Amino acid sequence: MNGPATPKLGGMRRKPIRLDDDARVTFKPLHEGRDYTLVCEPAGPGVSLIAWAKDHRELIEGKLLEHGALLFRNFQVDSAEAFDRCISSLSGGALEYKFRASPRTQVDPRLNIYTSTDYPRDQRIFPHNEHSYSPVFPLKIFLWCDIAPLWRGETPIGDTRAITRAIAPEVRERFARQGIMYVRNYGDGFGLPWQNVFQTEDRAQVDAYCASVGIQTEWKAHNRLRTRQVGPALVRHPRTDETLWFNHATFFHVSTLPPSVRDALQADFADDDLPQNTFYGDGSPIEPDVLEHLRAVYLQNMIEFTWKHGDVLLLDNMLSVHARNEYDSPRRILVSMAEALNSSDVALKP
């Protein structure tokens, strides 16, 4: 298997960060001396992110591909409706949240904008690429800060390129050969019910959708459902042609859960009856030392920033992972997704 490729970016060489051509915004690194993540700010008062982004999509796309993440700050994005218009200017429109794995609340039935994962505030959320377990996933992720937490509550982000490079070659190669099996169980009292995940009460619709994207369904007693699917561990970015680690093998594995939650679940459920769990593509278990290695690689490649009201964070979902820290004050971060891709179109060919 080939290692991570150098990004093509249309053959362009990296240029020094400078004032934008029309002098209305500036770009600077989030952390000095690091290429990953730029901060974009207005150079003066009265600059509309919605209007500016609409006229500079090519510039924004180039910087996103180069740096993986963009933080738009001090543009006075003050409402969910304004956030939605930013998404349209930056990407062409928000996607509906389908094939769900985490609890979210839609903030307005007219908008495909949701709360960030509704987990208890004292729990951290492990780094992951959004929907990387799914046969269809978003290329772009948008987050907007409505209420900035007073303590902690950051959204750590990480460079997928660096994560891919840091994974031991023998681990990458085995996952590249075998892929990852995702096993999910719905309706057993933990996790999301299948009606929520698939947004329907009709079992036939669930079967039809799953068959169309290569997911096996197994209906159990009392209207419960188990699904199995095998997905890629590494993919090629459709615009840079880089090989990238992109999956939920670590995030969905039972051993990544907090110990108290993990122990309670394993006391009640077999490995393939857990709300969600992962295996090698042939169904064999992933070794504990491999999972420990992967968790360490993710955590060693994360950076943080303090949220400010009105911040808009744009992630290339294949080039960036994100997480959540615990917090102990009001916090409201809204999220949306854009530009759907099929995993089969970007999966590495054996």
QUIHU-V992528 format. One line per field, one symbol per residue. ss: DSSP state (a for helix, b for strand, c for the rest). burial: # if it has 24 or more other C-alpha atoms within 12 Angstrom, else .. A space follows every 50 residues. Layout:
BEGIN
ss=???
burial=???
END
This chain:
BEGIN
ss=ccccccccaaacccccccccccccbbbbbccccccccbbbbbccccccaa aaaaacaaaaaaaaaaacbbbbbccccccaaaaaaaaaaaaccccccccc cccccbcccccccbbcccccccccbbbbcccccccbbbbbbbbbbbbccc cbccccbbbaaaaaaaccaaaaaaaaaacbbbbbbbcccccccaaaaacc ccaaaaaaaaaacccbbbbbaaabbbbbbbbccbbbccccccbbbccccc cccaaaccaaaaaaaaaaccaaaccbbbbbcccccccaaaaaaaaaaaaa cbbccccccccbbbbbcccbbbbbccbccccbbbbbbbbbbbaaaabccc
burial=..##.##.#..............#######....########....#### .##......#####################.##########.######## ##.##.....########.....##########################. .################...##.###.###########.######.##.. .....##.##..#.####.....########################### #######....#..#.....###########...##...##.###.###. ##########################....##############.###..
END
